[in-house]
Amino acid sequence: AKKTSIMTEDIIYALNTLGILKFVNGVYFISAEKKLLEDLAKKHPVKEPRVDPSKLHWTPYLTDVKRDKFSLSSKKASITEE
């Protein structure tokens, strides 16, 4: 859950919304007939990712540490000694 941020509740909600999750005597069961799964596959086909080229912003790869604003050596000390 820490890597994906997907919570148990998210999975329960998604499966319940699709109609393949059953709750019996306090226990969840995944129950789906083949026909239901085929219908869901038709209704929600897997799509290729779409990228809008106008939204991409490319910058050159900087190898000069002095010019790299994210480099640790380019950062000023946050605490100054007095």
Disulfide bonds with the S-S distance in Angstrom:
none
